[in-house]
Amino acid sequence: MTTSTAGKEKLISDVKVVLNDAEDLLKQAASSTGDRAVELRERALTSLKRAREKLLDVQDSMLERSKAAARATDDFVHDNPWRAIGVAAAVGFLAGLLVNSRR
């Protein structure tokens, strides 16, 4: 498993745990009154904020990686225009064969 895949799975797992905890806290707050209800709601909100921050961090990371991939692709195409044309033609040809064979 790659680091990126492991990181995604860990993030998904972490977010699920945080959301389940927040849901449990909100359920407890609904059945509680007074200071206890306020405390539970605040804890739930804190958990949700933490999940949101993690998701924003991952979003920023993915955005940076996609920009780097786009720059690398752009550099490759500018450095090797005929190779890029050949690769695009080959991919187009294979896609055409696949589409045509499904008919």
QUIFEN-V152933 format. One record per helix or strand. SS is the DSSP state (alpha for helix, beta for strand). FROM is the first residue (numbers start at 0). LEN is the number of residues. Records with the same first field share a line. If there is no record, write none. Layout:
SS: FROM-LEN ; FROM-LEN
//
This chain:
alpha: 2-29 ; 33-46 ; 80-21
//
